[in-house]
Amino acid sequence: MMTLTIWSDFACPYCYIGEKRLECAIEDLGMKEDVLIDYRAFELDPTASKEVVSSTPERFAKKYGLSLEGAKQQIQQISELGQELGIDFRYATTQYSNTRDAHRLMKLAEAKYDRDTVARLNDALFKAYFVENLVLADHKVLLDKAMGAGMKEDEVKEVLESDKYDDEVRFDEREAAMRGVRGVPYIVFGGDFAVPGAMSIEGFKSALERELRKQKTEDASGERPHTCGPEGCQLL
């Protein structure tokens, strides 16, 4: 069994895109039963409000020093990367808020449920943000997505109404800092080598095959993987 450790945030467009590309690569190689995903928390902005305070184009323009029209163009280009994977990617209308509770919910899933449930919750949270444009700090949204993934209502409510699993989220982020992780997605293949960014499907297939051969090599594609970090996302 190959373990892939992935640091990501549910408000990171390249994380959603990268994980979908990785999923396609795993399926293309027929490795679905041979790969275990270890999800790790990485908040792009731990201080983000639990309330939506601005639109995504407005926030994007301010962060990158762009005009509102320029921000919209960049957002659309990023959305198209997701749409190429069959995702109804709606980045422009996302509602940005704090994601810590969503990460705590993932820790509950990892602690008490099987890997299929964890994977369903992970995908549901990304979809909630980028496709359904829901507020991930809203406990009603989180409860709905958790139950849809097969989790128990009472267990979910207990976590959301407390600070349970907060330490586990902080542990993930401290480990990321110790590794020097400044952008996500950040994926470690089998503990041997790391891939920062949302590579292409072919790039991920190459990395998976290299891990199978137990070799540490650089990405041969020469591409520039996309990442998001505390300072922002790499623009196209």
Protein Blocks (a to p, Z undefined) as FASTA:
>chain_A
ZZddddddfklmklmmmmmmmmmmmmmnopmmmcccddddddfblmbcfbdfbdfklmmm
mmnopafklmmmmmmmmmmmmmmnopacdfklpccddfklmmmmmmmmmmmmcfklmmmm
mmmmmmmmmmnopafklmklmmmmmmmnopafklmmmmmmmcehklmmmmmmmmmmmnop
abdcdddehhlaccedjddfklmmmmmmmmmnopacddfklpacddddfkbccdZZ
